[in-house]
Amino acid sequence: MVNFPLFAIFAYLLGSIPFAFLIGRLKGIDIREIGSKSTTSTNVSRALGWRWGVVSAVLDVLKAIIPAFLAKIYLINEWQIITVALLPMVGHIFPLYLRFRGGKGAACFYGATLVLTGFKFFFSAFLLWILILYFCRIMSLTNILFSWTLIPLLYFYFPFPYFVYGILGAIIITFAMRENIDRFKKGAEPKISFKW
């Protein structure tokens, strides 16, 4: 019980670290002024190439894996665990270090979900993410669709708090991607290329 507030603060602050922004700075650019102007690994890929995009994505996944993993070890209450698991995503979208204007949160959501559900389940589910991306070729739409697709899977295979976690995660991601949705409606949301 005593540890929960500390875990929650740690999860949010770790999630707030803007790796996409820092990578851009390292390469001499402000990622917030390029492409979609968001601090996402997808935007890093557009600005600096897929290699740096992968680095950014891995770091964003890790900053959710770490607090979720620690929460599963040291916390007993499942509601507290899912709260800690969600907070890196909240930190990523509303980062303390960038005046609460950050990325979209999908990578953090996936990192936390990997820890909560286990590698075998998440890898199987992630094959669906790859399939969605292959057919629609729009990263934002893929992340929105996949986050909502996870909800019934969490409901049938995991405790009820995990189902709530899935709903909250999908809502947060959809909210964070509202500008992407507007661009998609206008036919202006960019597609990704599979040419590496």
C-alpha positions in Angstrom: 0.0 0.0 0.0 2.8 2.4 1.0 4.6 1.7 -2.2 1.8 2.4 -4.6 2.1 6.3 -4.7 5.9 6.0 -5.2 5.3 3.5 -8.1 2.7 5.8 -9.6 4.9 8.8 -9.5 7.9 6.9 -10.9 5.8 5.4 -13.7 4.5 8.9 -14.8 7.9 10.5 -14.6 9.6 7.7 -16.5 6.9 7.9 -19.1 7.4 11.6 -19.4 11.0 11.2 -20.7 10.6 12.3 -24.4 13.0 10.0 -26.1 11.8 11.0 -29.6 12.5 14.6 -28.8 15.9 13.8 -27.3 16.9 11.7 -30.3 15.9 14.6 -32.5 18.0 17.0 -30.4 20.9 14.6 -30.6 20.6 14.8 -34.4 20.3 18.6 -34.4 16.5 18.9 -35.1 13.4 19.6 -33.1 11.0 16.7 -33.9 8.1 19.0 -32.9 8.6 21.1 -36.0 8.7 18.2 -38.5 6.1 16.0 -40.0 3.2 15.4 -37.6 5.0 17.7 -35.1 4.6 15.0 -32.4 7.2 13.3 -30.3 6.5 9.8 -31.6 8.8 7.1 -33.0 6.8 7.2 -36.3 7.7 10.9 -36.6 11.3 10.1 -35.8 11.2 7.5 -38.6 9.9 10.1 -41.1 12.6 12.7 -40.0 15.6 10.5 -39.4 15.0 7.2 -41.0 13.6 3.9 -39.7 16.7 3.0 -37.6 16.3 5.9 -35.3 12.5 5.3 -35.3 13.1 1.8 -34.0 15.5 3.1 -31.3 12.8 5.6 -30.2 10.1 2.9 -30.2 12.2 0.5 -28.2 13.0 3.2 -25.6 9.3 4.1 -25.3 8.4 0.5 -24.9 11.0 0.0 -22.2 9.9 3.0 -20.2 6.5 1.3 -19.7 7.9 -2.2 -19.2 10.1 -1.2 -16.3 7.3 0.3 -14.0 4.8 -2.4 -15.0 7.3 -5.1 -14.2 8.1 -3.7 -10.8 4.4 -3.2 -10.1 3.7 -6.8 -10.8 6.5 -7.9 -8.5 5.8 -5.6 -5.5 2.1 -4.7 -5.7 -0.6 -7.2 -4.9 -3.8 -5.2 -5.7 -4.5 -5.6 -9.5 -6.2 -2.2 -9.7 -3.0 -0.6 -8.4 -1.0 -2.7 -10.9 -3.0 -1.6 -13.9 -2.8 2.1 -12.7 0.9 1.9 -12.7 0.9 0.2 -16.1 -1.2 3.0 -17.6 0.8 5.9 -16.1 3.8 5.7 -18.5 1.4 6.2 -21.4 -0.1 9.2 -19.6 3.3 10.6 -19.0 4.3 10.0 -22.7 1.2 11.9 -23.9 1.3 14.6 -21.3 5.1 14.8 -20.4 6.1 17.0 -17.5 9.3 17.9 -19.3 7.7 19.2 -22.5 4.8 21.2 -21.0 2.5 18.3 -21.3 2.6 18.0 -25.1 4.0 14.7 -26.1 3.4 11.6 -28.2 0.5 9.3 -28.8 1.2 6.6 -26.2 0.8 3.4 -28.2 4.4 2.1 -27.7 4.0 2.6 -23.9 0.7 0.8 -24.0 2.2 -2.1 -25.8 5.1 -2.3 -23.4 2.9 -2.4 -20.3 0.5 -4.9 -22.0 3.4 -7.2 -22.7 4.3 -7.3 -19.0 0.7 -7.7 -17.9 -0.3 -10.4 -20.3 3.0 -12.3 -20.8 5.1 -12.7 -23.9 3.3 -15.7 -25.4 -0.1 -14.0 -25.4 1.1 -10.6 -26.5 3.2 -12.0 -29.3 0.2 -13.8 -30.7 -1.9 -10.7 -30.4 0.8 -8.6 -32.0 0.6 -10.7 -35.1 -2.8 -9.1 -35.6 -1.1 -5.6 -35.3 1.3 -6.6 -38.1 -1.6 -7.8 -40.2 -3.6 -4.5 -39.7 -0.6 -2.4 -40.5 0.1 -4.4 -43.6 -3.4 -3.9 -45.0 -4.1 -0.3 -44.0 -0.5 1.1 -44.0 -1.4 3.9 -41.6 0.4 3.7 -38.3 -2.1 5.8 -36.3 -5.1 3.8 -37.6 -3.3 0.5 -36.9 -2.7 1.5 -33.3 -6.2 2.7 -32.7 -7.8 -0.5 -34.2 -5.4 -2.8 -32.4 -5.9 -1.2 -29.0 -9.7 -1.7 -29.3 -9.2 -5.2 -30.6 -7.3 -6.1 -27.5 -10.2 -5.4 -25.2 -12.3 -8.5 -25.8 -9.1 -10.7 -25.7 -8.3 -9.2 -22.2 -11.9 -9.8 -21.1 -11.9 -13.5 -22.0 -8.4 -14.4 -20.9 -7.5 -12.2 -18.0 -8.9 -10.8 -14.7 -11.5 -8.0 -14.9 -9.1 -5.2 -14.0 -7.1 -6.1 -17.1 -10.3 -5.6 -19.2 -10.7 -2.2 -17.7 -7.0 -1.5 -18.4 -7.7 -2.3 -22.1 -10.7 0.0 -22.3 -8.8 2.9 -20.6 -5.8 2.3 -22.8 -7.8 2.3 -26.0 -9.7 5.5 -25.0 -6.5 7.3 -24.1 -4.8 6.3 -27.4 -7.9 7.3 -29.4 -8.0 10.7 -27.6 -4.3 11.2 -28.2 -4.7 10.5 -31.9 -7.7 12.8 -32.5 -5.6 15.0 -34.9 -4.6 11.8 -36.8 -8.3 10.9 -37.0 -9.1 14.3 -38.5 -6.3 14.0 -41.1 -7.5 10.4 -41.9 -11.0 11.7 -42.6 -9.5 14.3 -44.9 -7.4 11.7 -46.7 -4.2 13.5 -45.4 -2.9 11.0 -42.9 0.4 9.7 -44.4 0.9 6.0 -45.1 4.1 4.2 -44.2 6.5 2.6 -46.6 7.7 -0.9 -46.1 10.9 -0.1 -48.0 13.8 -0.1 -45.5 
